[in-house]
Amino acid sequence: MARIKGALMTRKRRNKVLKMAKGYYGSKSKLFKTAKQAVMKSGNYAYIGRKQKKRDFRRLWIARISAGCKANGMNYSTFMNGLKKAGVTLNRKMLSEIAIADPAAFTALTEQAKAALK
């Protein structure tokens, strides 16, 4: 059986890494060894970032809802408790959109939450 050299697959693998490192600063986009390290690190950052994005958006929605609640003389936790008792099942994303786009509807929701707490 003839011996198969690994040059072709090695070159393919290295080119794939260098292609992923395109646009990186200095030798990180030119040299395989540093490019491989940079690509691995950036992959880790991307993975972590996908998890953090969910947290960041939830924090933003809560801040927006809280601001809307304060404008109606209520705090966030009592508002959410009141909505739960009133049987309103809107998620935080939709509540924050309502607080921004339609303050009158949000005021109606706060009134509904207050009524459920009494």
N, C-alpha and C positions, 0 to 999 in steps of 0.2 A: 504494500500500500504506500502511495506517495505521501510525503510529509506536507502538511498544510501550514503555511506561515500565517501568523496572526496580524500582519501589517495592515491589511485592508480593514478589518474590524476595529483595530486599535485607532486607525486614522478616523474612521466613522465616529467612534465614541468620543474622541478628542474634539472633532469638529462640532459635534452636537453640543458639547459643553461650551466651546468657544462661541457658538452661535447664541446660546443662552446668555452669555456674558457680554454680548454686544452692547456698546454704550457705557460700559463701566469705565471708571477713571484709570488712566495709566496702564500699567502692566496687567491689571486685572482683566482687561479685555484682549490682551495679546498672548500672554504666557499661560500654558495649560495648567500648570501647578497652582498658580495664584487664582486663575479663573475658576478652577474647580472649587477651591476654598470659598471664593466669593459667591459662587452659584449655590453652594450648599448653605451658606449663611443666609443668603437672600431668600432661599426656599423656606428656611426656618422662620424668618421674619414674616414671610407671606402667610405661612400656616398660623402663626400667632395672631397676625393682623385680622385674619378671617374670623377668629374667635372674638377679638377685641371690638370689631365693628358692631357685633350684635349688642355687646355691653354698652358701647358708646351711644348707639341709637336709642336704647331703652332709657339711658340716663337723660338724653335730650328730650324724649317724649315726656318723661316724668317732670322735668324742669318746666316744660311748656304747660302741662296740665296744672302744675303747682302755681304758676303765674296766673293762669285763668281762675283758679280757685281763690287766690288771694284777692283778686279784683272783685270777687263776689262774696268776700267776707268769710272764707272757709279755708281750712288747710287741706293739704293733699290726702293725708291718711284718713281723715273723717269723710272726705268726699268719696274716696274709693270704698270705704266701709258702707257709706250710705247707698252707693250705687249697687253694691253687692246685695244689701238687704232689700233694695227696691227691685231687684231682679233684672237690672240692666247689664247685659253681657257684651259691652263694647270693649275692645282691647285698647291698650294705651296708645298705639299708633293712631287709631281712628279718633280717640278722644283728643289727642294733641292737634290733629287736623281740624277738628270741630272748633277747638279753642282758638285757633288762628283764623280760620276762614269764616266761621259763623258764631260770633260772640253771643248773639241772642239765643241760639240753640244751646250753647254751653251754659248760659244762665238758667235756661229751663232745666237742664240736667242737674245743676247745683240745687235748684229748688226741689227737684224730685228726690235728690239725695237727702236734703234737709228734712223733707216730709217723712222719709222712711226711717230716719233716726229718732223721730219723736214718738 
